[in-house]
């Protein structure tokens, strides 16, 4: 579904330079992957590349196949096809942010249904089933400020899945949770992605939680270069 090779992204220069190198990444439909590493190692940069909101500096290959025809994402970036990239994001990607990212002026139902409404999708009962599976059906009329942190993360998971994306990205979705809630949210997120056949990539510093949730693990390693900058490299499954 997604293939990347020899992808590079850099920010800053000299001792302030940070570079991320992705030698190879291939994701299949339904695959569950955790990208593990400490804060500042480049996990969010990798997710932003996958989310099509950050352009690579170099790419030997960057193909996304949400339907039947592979799309050359690197070529879309070079041609500045922002509209095409935005359409791919809205239709085929779901993103769970560390802080939930919910809209405070909408209630839970409004937050979850927003992506479907923006795409003109009708109510087919999937939202009702999803909130039941995530145990938030009794929270639909509440505003995000009235929810616990764990409940907000489950609402964020529901919102990211509501429109039926092909690729689900989650950036440290359990970092703000206590261990019990972290385990619950991670397991619910992975289970829902698996049940819906969605490819899931989770960035986390908690490797033990990722493994306990059944995720494959790939680490990002960092080295200090001669110019004082840092190069981070995505490793293979370990």
C-alpha positions in Angstrom: 0.0 0.0 0.0 2.9 2.3 0.7 6.5 2.0 -0.4 9.4 4.3 0.5 13.1 4.0 -0.2 16.1 6.3 0.1 13.9 9.1 1.6 15.7 12.0 3.3 14.4 15.0 5.2 16.6 17.6 6.8 16.0 20.8 8.9 18.6 23.4 9.9 22.3 23.6 9.1 25.6 22.9 10.7 25.3 22.0 14.4 21.6 22.8 14.3 21.0 20.3 11.5 18.7 17.3 12.0 18.3 14.7 9.2 16.0 11.8 9.0 16.9 8.9 6.7 14.4 6.2 5.7 16.4 3.5 3.8 13.3 1.4 3.2 9.7 1.2 4.4 6.9 -0.9 2.9 3.5 -1.0 4.5 0.8 -3.5 3.6 -3.0 -3.2 4.1 -3.8 -4.2 7.7 -0.1 -4.1 8.9 0.5 -2.9 12.5 3.8 -1.1 13.1 5.3 0.9 16.0 8.1 3.3 15.4 10.1 3.5 18.6 12.7 6.0 19.9 13.3 8.7 22.5 11.8 12.2 22.2 13.5 14.3 19.4 14.6 11.3 17.4 12.4 12.0 14.4 9.2 9.9 15.1 6.9 12.9 14.4 8.9 13.8 11.3 8.4 10.3 9.9 4.7 10.5 10.6 4.4 13.9 9.0 6.0 12.5 5.8 3.6 9.5 5.9 0.7 12.0 6.5 1.6 13.9 3.3 2.0 17.2 5.2 5.8 17.3 5.0 7.7 17.1 1.6 10.8 14.9 1.4 14.1 16.5 0.3 15.0 13.4 -1.6 13.1 10.2 -2.4 14.2 7.2 -4.4 10.7 6.0 -4.2 7.6 7.3 -2.4 4.5 5.5 -3.7 1.0 5.4 -2.0 -1.6 3.0 -3.3 -4.9 3.7 -1.5 -7.0 2.1 -4.3 -5.7 0.2 -7.3 -3.2 2.6 -8.9 0.1 3.6 -7.3 0.5 7.3 -6.8 4.0 8.9 -6.9 3.9 11.1 -3.8 7.4 12.5 -4.4 6.3 13.7 -7.9 3.2 15.3 -6.5 5.3 17.3 -4.0 7.8 18.3 -6.8 4.8 19.5 -9.0 3.4 21.3 -5.9 0.1 19.5 -6.3 -1.2 20.6 -2.9 -4.8 20.0 -3.9 -4.2 16.4 -4.8 -2.2 15.8 -1.6 -5.0 17.4 0.5 -7.5 15.1 -1.2 -5.5 12.0 -0.4 -5.1 13.1 3.2 -8.8 13.8 3.8 -10.0 10.6 2.1 -7.4 8.0 3.0 -5.6 9.0 6.2 -6.5 9.2 9.8 -4.3 10.9 12.4 -4.4 10.5 16.2 -2.5 13.3 17.9 -0.8 13.1 21.3 -3.1 15.7 22.7 -6.2 14.4 20.9 -6.6 17.5 18.8 -10.4 17.7 19.2 -12.4 20.8 18.5 -13.6 22.3 21.7 -16.7 24.0 20.2 -18.1 20.6 18.9 -19.5 17.9 21.1 -18.1 14.3 20.9 -20.5 13.3 18.1 -19.7 16.4 16.1 -15.9 15.8 16.4 -16.2 12.1 15.3 -18.6 12.8 12.4 -16.7 15.8 11.1 -14.5 14.0 8.6 -17.4 12.1 7.2 -19.5 15.2 6.8 -16.6 17.1 5.1 -16.4 14.2 2.6 -20.2 14.1 2.0 -20.5 10.6 3.5 -23.9 9.5 4.7 -24.7 7.9 8.1 -24.3 4.2 7.6 -24.2 3.2 11.2 -20.4 2.9 11.4 -20.0 5.8 13.8 -22.5 4.2 16.2 -20.7 0.9 16.0 -17.3 2.5 16.5 -18.2 4.5 19.6 -19.8 1.4 21.1 -16.6 -0.6 20.5 -14.5 2.2 22.0 -16.8 2.5 25.0 -17.7 6.2 24.5 -21.3 5.9 23.4 -22.5 7.6 26.6 -20.2 10.6 26.0 -21.6 11.8 22.6 -23.3 14.9 23.9 -20.4 16.2 25.9 -17.7 18.7 24.9 -14.0 17.6 25.0 -13.3 19.7 28.1 -15.8 17.6 30.0 -14.0 14.3 29.3 -11.1 12.6 31.0 -7.7 12.4 29.1 -8.3 8.7 28.3 -11.8 9.4 27.0 -10.5 12.3 24.8 -7.9 9.9 23.3 -10.6 7.3 22.5 -12.7 10.0 20.9 -9.7 11.0 18.8 -9.3 7.4 17.8 -12.9 7.2 16.7 -12.6 10.4 14.7 -9.5 9.2 12.9 -11.3 5.9 12.0 -14.8 7.2 11.2 -14.3 7.9 7.5 -12.7 4.5 6.8 -9.0 5.5 6.1 -6.5 3.2 4.6 -3.7 4.4 6.8 -4.0 5.3 10.5 -1.2 7.3 12.1 -0.9 7.9 15.8 1.8 10.2 17.4 2.5 9.2 21.0 -1.2 8.5 21.6 -0.7 7.3 25.2 2.1 9.6 26.3 -0.2 11.7 28.5 -2.0 8.7 30.1 -1.3 6.7 33.2 -0.1 3.1 32.6 -3.6 1.5 33.0 -5.3 3.9 30.6 -2.3 3.8 28.2 -2.6 0.1 27.9 -6.3 0.3 27.3 -6.2 3.1 24.7 -3.3 1.4 22.8 -5.1 -2.0 22.7 -8.4 -0.4 21.6 -6.6 1.6 18.9 -4.8 -1.4 17.5 -7.8 -3.7 17.8 -10.0 -1.2 15.9 -7.4 -0.7 13.2 -7.1 -4.5 12.8 -10.8 -5.1 12.8 -11.3 -2.5 10.0 -8.3 -3.7 8.0 -6.5 -0.4 8.4 -2.7 -0.1 8.2 -1.6 1.4 11.5 1.7 3.2 12.3 2.1 4.3 15.9 5.0 6.5 17.1 5.9 5.8 20.7 8.7 5.9 23.2 7.2 2.9 25.1 8.5 -0.2 23.3 7.2 -2.6 25.9 3.7 -1.3 25.5 4.0 -1.5 21.7 5.1 -5.1 21.8 2.5 -6.1 24.4 -0.1 -4.7 22.0 1.1 -6.9 19.2 2.8 -4.2 17.1 5.9 -4.9 15.0 8.7 -2.6 16.1 11.2 -0.5 14.2 13.6 1.7 16.1 15.0 5.1 15.0 18.7 5.4 15.9 20.7 8.7 16.0 24.3 9.6 15.5 26.2 12.9 15.8 28.0 13.9 12.6 31.2 15.7 11.9 29.4 19.0 11.4 27.7 18.7 14.8 24.4 17.9 13.3 22.3 14.8 13.9 21.3 12.0 11.5 18.5 9.7 12.5 17.9 6.4 10.6 14.9 4.2 10.6 15.9 0.6 11.3 14.4 -2.7 10.2 11.9 -4.7 12.2 13.4 -6.0 15.4 
